[in-house]
Amino acid sequence: MTDDLDDLKAALHAAPPAPDASKKEADLALAMKNFDDLQGSRDGARPTSDAPKFGALGKGVSKMLNALNTRGGLAATTALVAVGFAVLVVMPNVDQVELPRVTMTPTPTVEEVLAEREKVNAPPAPKPLGKVAQQPARSRSDTTAELRAQTGQAAPSVVAEPLMEADGSSFADSDGYITYDEMPGILPMPREAGGEEYANEAPSPLKITTEDPVSTFSIDVDTASYAVVRRDLKSGYLPNPDAVRIEEMVNYFPYAYPAPEGPHPFAPTVTTMQTPWNAGTQLVQIGIQGEMITDRPPLNLVFLIDTSGSMSDPDKLPLLKQSLRLMLSELRPEDEVAIVAYAGSAGEVLEPTKAADRATILGALDRLDAGGSTAGAQGIELAYQVADRMAADGEIGRVLLATDGDFNVGIHDPDTLKDFIAKKRDTGTYLSILGFGRGNLDDVTMQALAQNGNGQAAYIDTLGEARKVLVDQLSGALYPLADDVKIQVEFNPTQVAEYRLIGYETRALAREDFNNDKVDAGEIGAGHQVTAIYEVTPVGSDAVLTDALRYAPSPDADGSDELGFLKLRYKRPGEDISTLIETPIMSDAGDAGTEQHFAAAIAGFGQLLREDKYLGDWSYGDAIALANGAKGDDPYGYRAEAVTLMRLAESLSK
């Protein structure tokens, strides 16, 4: 017996035989065949009186095989077959040892097959929850469902498990990080594909007033960023910081600003308040309210719809169709609608049709199906051709591009694309972008097209958001009041030591651009509101972050009570010369109320999501308390929903 064990030990230490690819392939084929054949219940083994005639070695191997009949046994028993083959080939004088005949172990379950697959295809190291876990791995439940569908195995009863282990410890890996695909009791979450690209810049830096007293930027009324942030938080993870544009989050909400009076189509309102996250600084808020229009001219709308294969998901083309149905109900009988679709090629699905003919328009929408590759340039060019045919004096032309962002616009040079859109803009037809779905969202292209097309970019993730954008805010989205609206603030160095603009990083303009009417800027539509927030540090405050320069002249301590001076420029639609609005910003500017406090809460929320360095120890809990106390009149529940999102972010950030 000792000789047998010595021979076995020598065989195990010997070099293994070279792999036989054909043998491996045959073994795998046999295993899969047996796996398929042996699903379901099997007849019990027939009793026999013949005892196995194994030696001591055979009994040991048999016992080991039985012990390995566990979740990990599939891989281990396969390895044993290979070892057994090596022993039979290498061992001398094995005639005296009667080895057992290797048989198939009991059929592995789907969970066992999946576990072995995960060992081979191990995912990257788990990421911290709420930090870089923005691309959660696909949940095991999804893969299990696919395997069950392929093998015909019935799904077991689903029992929700707690988020804690039985011993009270958290469900986390050895590094203390929770991985989403392993978290029990949590529904599978959609993957954020790496193909999503966002247009953003680093947070605006702190400016020293004596060195750089002038801040200039274009207004922005887009809201896409807030909807993307909401989508991610409701999916169970913190958004990509690059997806957070604070001005779009703040401007998502309606505010009760005073209506304009006088010759201008909008009116600015300036207020000051103590900064919630820094007792030594103040917030200067600039609110703009556009006038409401009750009697607008007819609209000529061209729906440019992406029908490529990537649009087949329920939150893409199907949601898009439902959204346009909602919008159609708000159009007037004299408005006209045309539909252009693009996929493998572009085509005019619906010629210009009066909105009163709802049946024809809805029928054209229903015939749209997703399929084929994408040819965006053909669609854009054809849409503008249709818009040109529809154009008439005194009417408003608008192309609405609805897409998941995954399309090749055909004009590969970004500057050429911008020039093309800008030339069409000058004809009076504006371009707005509606983003749908996730995974392919090209926010960079969407923003570029909307900004150069004098339109807006919105992201629609739910039918409720579609109603907000295409029904509640229809006039503002489609009827322009002012083009190329720019804001410039000059801060008074005798009153303000430092300042920073919160948000608007992608809308920054050079100082000289303010007076240059050839420089494009944002638009304000009927009833639109715009909010901009500066954090300013008064001269002499303990919160000043920079030292005075040794050789710099000191500001006059006897300066005026003005914190700064606000200037706005805008053009009436179709005009080339801008109009100037000017007003001082007084140190005792209007008292901040509910509207300003809620806007500050959202600005703080956005900075928390971007991990802003100026917030100190101000937390999500502080943002929640501030927002809760400033919800005010919230007829649509937008502000209450924002508080819910803050709570989700607070939980996910821990």
VOGU-3710 file (C-alpha; in Angstrom, 3 decimals, decimal comma):
1> mtddlddlka> 0,000/0,000/0,000  2,920/2,332/0,819  4,303/1,736/-2,651  0,966/2,691/-4,159  0,924/5,972/-2,293  4,528/6,701/-3,201  3,755/6,048/-6,848  0,714/8,307/-6,654  2,752/11,069/-4,980  5,427/10,818/-7,648
11> alhaappapd> 2,812/11,016/-10,378  1,267/14,129/-8,840  4,661/15,852/-8,714  5,500/14,898/-12,253  4,950/17,366/-15,098  1,389/17,173/-16,422  0,822/15,915/-19,939  0,419/18,452/-22,702  -3,195/19,616/-23,093  -5,201/17,825/-25,739
21> askkeadlal> -7,482/20,421/-27,372  -9,624/17,822/-29,122  -10,076/15,830/-25,909  -11,040/19,004/-24,031  -13,598/19,897/-26,682  -15,091/16,395/-26,599  -15,288/16,435/-22,793  -17,028/19,815/-22,803  -19,490/18,659/-25,452  -20,275/15,552/-23,421
31> amknfddlqg> -20,724/17,626/-20,255  -23,135/19,986/-21,980  -25,052/17,053/-23,476  -25,399/15,446/-20,076  -26,394/18,792/-18,593  -29,192/19,153/-21,163  -30,289/15,516/-20,927  -30,402/15,332/-17,166  -32,644/18,312/-16,381  -35,648/17,592/-14,170
41> srdgarptsd> -36,273/14,547/-12,015  -34,526/11,241/-12,718  -35,382/7,694/-11,923  -33,839/6,500/-8,692  -30,809/4,215/-8,837  -31,676/0,497/-9,063  -30,602/-1,409/-5,914  -27,776/-3,879/-6,303  -26,062/-6,347/-3,972  -22,685/-5,913/-5,671
51> apkfgalgkg> -20,367/-3,924/-3,452  -17,706/-1,888/-5,217  -14,405/-3,699/-5,349  -12,178/-0,730/-4,546  -8,880/-0,806/-2,782  -7,967/1,712/-0,120  -6,996/4,220/-2,797  -10,334/3,760/-4,602  -12,302/4,286/-1,401  -10,389/7,484/-0,682
61> vskmlnalnt> -11,026/8,891/-4,158  -14,733/7,960/-3,928  -15,042/9,679/-0,577  -13,317/12,774/-1,934  -15,650/12,930/-4,942  -18,695/12,729/-2,696  -17,347/15,491/-0,456  -16,892/17,764/-3,457  -20,569/17,598/-4,461  -21,091/21,293/-3,620
71> rgglaattal> -21,481/24,573/-5,447  -17,765/24,604/-6,211  -17,656/20,927/-7,086  -18,152/21,360/-10,806  -14,738/22,915/-11,349  -13,007/20,702/-8,761  -14,294/17,394/-10,167  -13,281/18,427/-13,664  -9,772/18,983/-12,350  -9,814/15,537/-10,719
81> vavgfavlvv> -10,623/13,891/-14,028  -7,532/15,522/-15,494  -5,389/14,371/-12,555  -6,757/10,846/-12,834  -5,785/10,762/-16,485  -2,257/11,802/-15,595  -2,018/9,009/-12,999  -3,148/6,326/-15,443  -0,560/7,383/-17,993  2,427/7,926/-15,735
91> mpnvdqvelp> 2,087/5,456/-12,872  4,035/2,210/-13,275  2,678/-1,123/-12,072  -0,888/-0,020/-11,562  -2,339/-3,434/-12,312  -2,609/-4,186/-8,614  -4,723/-1,055/-8,042  -8,345/-1,250/-9,170  -9,360/2,385/-9,797  -13,022/3,344/-9,710
101> rvtmtptptv> -14,888/4,181/-12,847  -15,565/7,920/-12,953  -19,230/8,795/-13,361  -21,121/12,104/-13,771  -21,882/13,929/-10,559  -25,490/15,050/-9,999  -26,687/17,639/-12,508  -25,542/21,128/-11,472  -28,183/23,776/-10,962  -28,232/27,031/-12,858
111> eevlaerekv> -26,893/28,806/-9,772  -23,904/26,397/-9,672  -23,131/26,873/-13,341  -23,389/30,626/-12,879  -21,095/30,571/-9,859  -18,424/28,726/-11,824  -18,831/31,098/-14,740  -18,330/34,061/-12,412  -15,075/32,510/-11,121  -13,709/32,295/-14,658
121> nappapkplg> -15,002/35,677/-15,786  -14,304/37,535/-12,580  -15,455/41,192/-12,713  -13,118/44,078/-11,873  -12,502/44,896/-8,256  -15,687/46,139/-6,574  -16,123/49,892/-6,476  -17,184/51,967/-3,482  -20,908/52,521/-3,227  -21,736/56,079/-4,185
131> kvaqqparsr> -18,250/57,035/-5,399  -17,087/55,321/-8,537  -19,800/52,682/-8,583  -21,556/54,565/-11,352  -21,283/51,627/-13,715  -22,790/48,769/-11,728  -22,222/45,321/-13,076  -25,144/43,485/-14,528  -27,186/41,844/-11,799  -26,982/38,098/-11,292
141> sdttaelraq> -30,757/37,846/-11,472  -30,711/38,982/-15,107  -28,149/36,349/-16,107  -29,924/33,650/-14,113  -33,159/34,421/-15,905  -31,431/33,987/-19,270  -29,932/30,647/-18,248  -33,291/29,417/-17,003  -34,879/30,398/-20,281  -32,184/28,480/-22,196
151> tgqaapsvva> -32,264/25,340/-20,042  -35,956/25,252/-19,219  -35,427/25,262/-15,480  -38,271/26,738/-13,492  -37,585/29,828/-11,434  -37,515/29,217/-7,684  -39,610/31,205/-5,276  -38,112/34,667/-4,762  -37,541/35,561/-1,136  -36,270/39,052/-0,355
161> eplmeadgss> -33,190/38,878/1,836  -32,162/41,575/4,317  -29,281/43,929/3,634  -27,415/42,422/6,581  -25,917/38,990/6,989  -27,327/36,627/9,610  -24,535/37,529/12,021  -25,406/41,204/11,775  -22,522/42,202/9,533  -23,080/44,279/6,426
171> fadsdgyity> -23,325/42,558/3,059  -19,968/43,692/1,732  -16,769/42,244/0,377  -13,507/41,967/2,260  -12,643/45,588/1,496  -15,866/46,846/2,992  -17,356/47,896/-0,359  -20,819/46,811/-1,396  -21,038/45,570/-4,966  -24,429/46,113/-6,548
181> dempgilpmp> -24,565/42,857/-8,459  -24,093/40,937/-5,190  -26,466/42,952/-2,986  -29,383/40,693/-1,974  -32,916/42,000/-1,945  -32,141/44,744/-4,475  -33,788/44,797/-7,884  -31,410/44,707/-10,856  -30,392/48,161/-11,980  -29,700/49,303/-15,541
191> reaggeeyan> -26,084/49,622/-16,509  -24,672/53,067/-17,195  -22,763/52,376/-20,362  -19,313/53,802/-20,766  -20,456/55,353/-24,033  -22,329/58,156/-22,279  -20,461/61,435/-22,690  -21,266/64,633/-20,829  -20,524/68,270/-21,649  -19,059/69,905/-18,556
201> eapsplkitt> -16,063/71,768/-17,224  -14,308/71,992/-13,863  -16,197/74,050/-11,249  -15,752/77,808/-11,630  -12,692/78,949/-9,663  -12,619/81,560/-6,934  -11,897/85,038/-8,314  -10,125/87,887/-6,478  -12,097/91,046/-7,118  -9,114/93,403/-7,281
211> edpvstfsid> -7,550/91,214/-9,976  -10,601/90,047/-11,949  -13,738/92,023/-11,036  -15,849/91,146/-14,123  -17,818/87,916/-14,679  -19,506/87,246/-18,045  -21,637/84,299/-19,144  -24,514/83,234/-21,370  -27,838/82,343/-19,790  -29,000/78,736/-19,858
221> vdtasyavvr> -32,552/77,380/-19,645  -31,739/73,728/-20,337  -32,867/71,133/-17,791  -31,312/67,901/-19,103  -28,804/67,552/-16,273  -31,414/67,412/-13,509  -33,349/64,654/-15,282  -30,143/62,623/-15,743  -29,265/63,069/-12,048  -32,769/61,936/-11,065
231> rdlksgylpn> -32,540/58,893/-13,342  -29,276/57,773/-11,780  -30,330/58,320/-8,178  -33,579/56,446/-8,700  -31,558/53,633/-10,281  -29,600/53,331/-7,051  -26,274/55,079/-7,562  -24,753/58,542/-7,515  -24,478/60,249/-10,904  -21,271/60,846/-12,779
241> pdavrieemv> -20,028/64,245/-11,508  -19,569/65,318/-15,128  -23,327/64,874/-15,636  -24,063/67,472/-12,937  -24,512/70,969/-14,354  -25,683/73,007/-11,383  -27,355/75,769/-13,383  -29,573/73,196/-15,110  -30,542/71,717/-11,756  -31,429/75,123/-10,323
251> nyfpyaypap> -33,309/76,177/-13,462  -35,355/72,966/-13,525  -37,775/74,439/-10,978  -40,315/77,225/-11,434  -39,855/80,294/-9,223  -42,240/83,105/-8,336  -40,244/86,013/-9,764  -41,994/89,328/-10,530  -43,381/89,642/-14,063  -41,662/92,192/-16,322
261> egphpfaptv> -43,079/95,687/-16,597  -41,922/98,101/-19,235  -40,309/97,810/-22,666  -38,223/94,681/-22,077  -39,496/91,101/-22,550  -38,016/90,022/-19,209  -37,127/91,570/-15,875  -34,207/90,877/-13,502  -34,633/90,468/-9,740  -31,567/90,601/-7,442
271> ttmqtpwnag> -31,489/89,410/-3,821  -28,817/88,641/-1,225  -28,745/86,149/1,655  -26,239/84,528/3,969  -24,631/81,476/2,426  -26,026/78,289/4,033  -22,670/76,505/3,956  -20,445/79,436/4,982  -21,406/82,016/7,602  -18,705/84,382/6,335
281> tqlvqigiqg> -20,027/84,732/2,772  -23,196/85,823/1,000  -25,179/84,565/-1,970  -26,144/87,076/-4,641  -29,013/85,645/-6,700  -30,075/87,012/-10,061  -33,524/85,891/-11,185  -34,964/86,610/-14,640  -38,637/86,232/-15,490  -39,808/86,204/-19,119
291> emitdrppln> -43,202/87,602/-19,992  -46,102/85,261/-20,631  -47,636/85,062/-24,093  -51,305/84,209/-24,552  -51,668/84,912/-28,269  -48,760/83,335/-30,110  -48,365/82,959/-33,865  -48,747/79,540/-35,565  -46,042/76,924/-35,050  -44,386/74,906/-37,803
301> lvflidtsgs> -42,886/71,826/-36,137  -40,712/69,186/-37,732  -40,259/66,123/-35,533  -36,889/64,610/-36,464  -37,043/61,121/-34,930  -34,186/58,675/-34,506  -35,471/55,211/-35,469  -32,136/53,399/-35,392  -31,854/49,984/-33,786  -30,627/51,448/-30,487
311> msdpdklpll> -34,005/53,180/-30,043  -35,944/49,942/-29,520  -35,809/50,020/-25,695  -39,078/50,872/-23,902  -37,626/54,148/-22,536  -36,651/55,298/-26,011  -38,880/55,133/-29,091  -42,010/53,873/-27,255  -41,675/56,649/-24,649  -40,931/59,129/-27,410
321> kqslrlmlse> -44,190/58,251/-29,176  -46,160/58,686/-25,941  -44,436/62,008/-25,308  -45,284/63,428/-28,712  -48,900/62,325/-28,243  -49,027/64,497/-25,118  -47,535/67,429/-26,978  -49,946/67,070/-29,866  -52,879/67,650/-27,524  -51,477/71,117/-26,684
331> lrpedevaiv> -51,070/72,329/-30,272  -53,592/74,611/-31,876  -55,558/73,605/-34,987  -53,615/76,050/-37,192  -50,204/74,665/-36,151  -48,516/72,319/-38,611  -46,570/69,126/-37,938  -44,238/67,107/-40,140  -42,279/63,963/-39,244  -38,880/62,969/-40,588
341> ayagsagevl> -37,318/59,676/-39,475  -33,742/58,557/-39,897  -32,074/55,192/-39,496  -30,387/53,428/-42,421  -31,672/56,326/-44,526  -33,780/59,409/-43,922  -37,360/59,726/-44,995  -40,347/62,026/-44,692  -42,825/59,942/-42,727  -45,471/62,661/-42,573
351> eptkaadrat> -45,749/65,647/-44,870  -46,772/68,966/-43,267  -50,166/68,348/-41,665  -52,436/70,617/-39,654  -52,519/69,749/-35,952  -56,295/69,503/-36,234  -55,831/66,290/-38,235  -54,798/64,284/-35,165  -55,695/60,891/-36,647  -53,250/61,287/-39,528
361> ilgaldrlda> -50,431/62,476/-37,261  -50,987/59,720/-34,695  -51,123/57,122/-37,457  -47,720/58,251/-38,739  -46,287/58,047/-35,210  -47,644/54,537/-34,714  -45,949/53,316/-37,892  -42,483/54,215/-36,618  -40,295/51,244/-35,704  -36,710/51,077/-34,482
371> ggstagaqgi> -34,251/49,279/-36,732  -31,205/49,788/-38,868  -28,072/51,877/-38,536  -28,052/55,612/-38,074  -27,555/58,409/-40,609  -28,172/61,580/-38,641  -26,862/64,050/-41,209  -29,395/62,949/-43,808  -32,157/63,369/-41,267  -31,012/66,831/-40,207
381> elayqvadrm> -30,695/68,074/-43,759  -34,080/66,694/-44,758  -35,745/68,134/-41,646  -34,526/71,613/-42,497  -35,673/71,198/-46,092  -39,163/70,365/-44,831  -39,035/73,312/-42,413  -38,130/75,634/-45,293  -41,202/74,472/-47,207  -43,401/75,149/-44,183
391> aadgeigrvl> -41,985/78,608/-43,457  -44,306/81,602/-43,699  -44,103/85,209/-42,524  -44,925/85,666/-38,869  -44,833/81,960/-38,068  -42,399/80,105/-35,808  -40,278/77,283/-37,193  -38,779/74,645/-34,953  -37,035/71,316/-35,539  -37,311/68,909/-32,587
401> latdgdfnvg> -34,642/66,215/-32,734  -35,595/63,227/-30,565  -32,791/60,687/-30,080  -30,895/58,560/-27,592  -27,777/60,397/-28,739  -26,224/57,357/-30,411  -26,107/58,607/-33,970  -23,510/59,578/-36,527  -24,447/63,058/-37,652  -22,496/62,516/-40,849
411> ihdpdtlkdf> -20,644/65,832/-40,560  -17,549/64,597/-38,799  -15,920/68,003/-38,258  -17,564/69,579/-35,169  -16,929/73,096/-36,448  -18,588/72,285/-39,779  -21,579/70,857/-37,944  -21,878/73,988/-35,791  -21,672/76,208/-38,877  -24,407/74,191/-40,601
421> iakkrdtgty> -26,761/74,464/-37,629  -25,943/78,159/-37,124  -26,752/79,007/-40,747  -30,114/77,291/-40,440  -30,697/79,171/-37,187  -30,241/82,454/-39,023  -33,136/81,542/-41,310  -35,457/81,628/-38,286  -35,790/77,865/-37,723  -34,441/76,818/-34,318
431> lsilgfgrgn> -33,286/73,340/-33,273  -34,102/71,744/-29,909  -32,957/68,333/-28,659  -34,943/65,751/-26,693  -32,814/62,948/-25,240  -34,278/59,539/-24,418  -33,007/56,360/-22,780  -29,662/55,497/-21,259  -26,415/53,855/-22,292  -25,891/55,755/-25,549
441> lddvtmqala> -26,583/59,303/-24,387  -24,220/61,682/-26,177  -24,781/64,748/-24,034  -21,853/66,558/-25,649  -23,395/66,464/-29,119  -26,863/67,232/-27,795  -25,614/70,348/-26,017  -23,603/71,527/-29,016  -26,522/71,124/-31,425  -29,032/72,818/-29,108
451> qngngqaayi> -26,764/75,758/-28,284  -25,859/76,405/-31,903  -29,451/75,918/-32,999  -30,830/78,557/-30,573  -32,822/75,791/-28,939  -32,899/73,848/-25,712  -31,713/70,437/-24,597  -33,983/68,340/-22,388  -33,734/64,739/-21,226  -36,967/62,756/-20,932
461> dtlgearkvl> -36,813/59,704/-18,689  -40,488/59,420/-17,749  -43,871/60,350/-19,132  -44,157/62,867/-16,300  -41,022/64,613/-17,522  -42,442/64,586/-21,042  -45,519/66,403/-19,769  -43,387/69,001/-17,974  -41,223/69,716/-21,026  -43,728/69,358/-23,858
471> vdqlsgalyp> -46,991/70,402/-22,202  -46,474/72,617/-19,154  -43,547/74,495/-20,714  -44,567/74,262/-24,366  -44,784/78,019/-25,005  -41,411/78,686/-23,412  -39,792/75,861/-25,337  -41,150/76,931/-28,697  -41,884/80,678/-28,579  -38,703/82,825/-28,261
481> laddvkiqve> -38,777/86,200/-26,513  -35,105/87,140/-26,647  -31,999/85,761/-28,351  -28,333/85,932/-27,357  -29,013/86,863/-23,737  -25,791/87,597/-21,857  -25,115/88,530/-18,238  -22,156/90,556/-16,981  -21,485/91,457/-13,354  -18,778/93,844/-12,210
491> fnptqvaeyr> -18,058/93,444/-8,485  -17,010/96,347/-6,311  -13,568/95,650/-4,734  -14,353/97,944/-1,795  -17,197/95,621/-0,800  -16,364/92,216/-2,262  -12,971/90,584/-1,704  -13,678/87,322/-3,571  -16,484/85,762/-5,576  -17,338/82,691/-7,582
501> ligyetrala> -20,149/81,866/-9,994  -21,912/78,608/-9,080  -22,436/76,655/-12,295  -22,519/77,964/-15,876  -19,050/76,534/-16,533  -19,970/75,581/-20,104  -21,570/78,999/-20,695  -18,640/81,223/-19,711  -17,833/84,089/-22,071  -14,845/86,376/-22,432
511> redfnndkvd> -15,310/89,878/-21,066  -15,185/91,402/-24,536  -17,860/88,992/-25,823  -20,519/90,867/-23,884  -20,543/93,811/-26,296  -19,944/91,713/-29,421  -23,314/91,093/-31,064  -21,787/88,426/-33,288  -21,183/86,146/-30,292  -23,988/83,643/-29,772
521> ageigaghqv> -25,614/83,156/-26,369  -28,716/81,589/-24,826  -32,377/82,289/-25,496  -35,372/83,066/-23,279  -38,802/81,779/-24,251  -42,249/82,875/-23,164  -42,619/82,501/-19,401  -39,076/81,183/-18,994  -37,107/81,826/-15,830  -33,347/81,952/-15,336
531> taiyevtpvg> -31,503/81,879/-12,016  -27,801/82,585/-11,470  -26,076/82,464/-8,060  -22,787/84,032/-6,962  -21,095/83,333/-3,654  -19,325/86,535/-2,567  -16,966/87,177/0,335  -17,223/90,679/1,870  -14,064/92,672/2,451  -12,795/92,016/5,983
541> sdavltdalr> -14,602/88,689/6,365  -12,809/85,846/8,128  -13,884/83,672/5,187  -11,453/85,342/2,740  -9,329/82,501/1,333  -6,497/84,492/-0,280  -3,814/86,779/1,107  -3,514/90,375/-0,031  -0,657/91,047/-2,413  2,259/92,941/-0,911
551> yapspdadgs> 2,494/95,457/-3,741  -1,126/95,651/-4,845  -2,935/98,957/-4,263  -5,531/98,754/-1,506  -9,147/99,344/-2,509  -10,714/102,574/-1,342  -12,386/101,882/1,989  -14,833/104,727/1,347  -16,409/103,087/-1,706  -20,126/103,000/-2,408
561> delgflklry> -22,628/100,616/-0,893  -22,942/98,772/-4,188  -21,790/95,153/-4,198  -21,593/95,287/-7,942  -23,216/96,322/-11,182  -25,424/94,052/-13,296  -25,687/94,360/-17,077  -27,732/92,242/-19,490  -27,792/92,213/-23,290  -30,356/90,604/-25,558
571> krpgedistl> -31,728/90,726/-29,096  -35,306/90,578/-30,191  -35,835/87,516/-32,436  -34,782/88,383/-35,974  -32,805/91,490/-34,950  -29,040/91,964/-35,214  -28,499/94,773/-32,700  -28,659/94,039/-28,984  -30,418/95,990/-26,228  -28,726/96,782/-22,897
581> ietpimsdag> -30,272/96,561/-19,404  -28,329/97,907/-16,396  -28,980/97,909/-12,652  -26,788/98,186/-9,519  -26,537/95,371/-6,984  -26,945/96,951/-3,571  -25,548/95,497/-0,365  -29,055/95,622/1,063  -30,670/94,093/-2,026  -34,119/92,557/-1,677
591> dagteqhfaa> -34,555/90,122/1,160  -34,351/86,483/0,162  -37,517/84,457/0,590  -38,717/80,932/-0,022  -37,750/80,963/-3,709  -34,165/82,033/-3,074  -33,676/79,589/-0,189  -34,907/76,672/-2,278  -32,652/77,676/-5,180  -29,734/77,787/-2,717
601> aiagfgqllr> -30,631/74,287/-1,472  -30,526/72,927/-5,031  -27,234/74,735/-5,721  -25,786/73,142/-2,585  -27,179/69,749/-3,605  -25,462/69,989/-6,976  -22,173/70,939/-5,352  -22,406/67,958/-3,016  -22,878/65,670/-6,029  -19,782/67,228/-7,628
611> edkylgdwsy> -17,853/67,047/-4,325  -17,244/70,785/-4,294  -14,352/71,899/-2,105  -16,039/75,096/-0,896  -18,829/73,467/1,139  -16,810/72,621/4,239  -18,748/70,179/6,434  -22,144/71,141/4,970  -23,960/67,872/4,264  -26,876/66,292/2,458
621> gdaialanga> -28,775/66,528/5,740  -28,299/70,305/5,704  -29,505/70,488/2,086  -32,571/68,415/2,987  -33,418/70,662/5,943  -33,020/73,828/3,843  -35,112/72,476/0,956  -37,818/71,132/3,257  -38,190/74,541/4,857  -38,431/76,294/1,494
631> kgddpygyra> -40,756/74,071/-0,547  -43,414/76,760/-0,492  -46,155/76,383/-3,087  -45,341/73,123/-4,881  -48,396/72,315/-7,055  -46,596/69,754/-9,239  -44,530/68,131/-6,479  -41,189/68,979/-8,114  -39,670/70,316/-4,912  -40,888/67,395/-2,819
641> eavtlmrlae> -39,321/65,055/-5,365  -36,027/66,953/-5,051  -35,993/66,306/-1,302  -36,517/62,599/-1,999  -33,535/62,640/-4,364  -31,421/64,337/-1,707  -32,321/61,563/0,732  -31,341/58,937/-1,820  -28,023/60,686/-2,441  -27,400/60,890/1,300
651> slsk> -27,919/57,130/1,684  -25,837/56,249/-1,369  -22,951/58,490/-0,319  -22,397/56,606/2,953
//
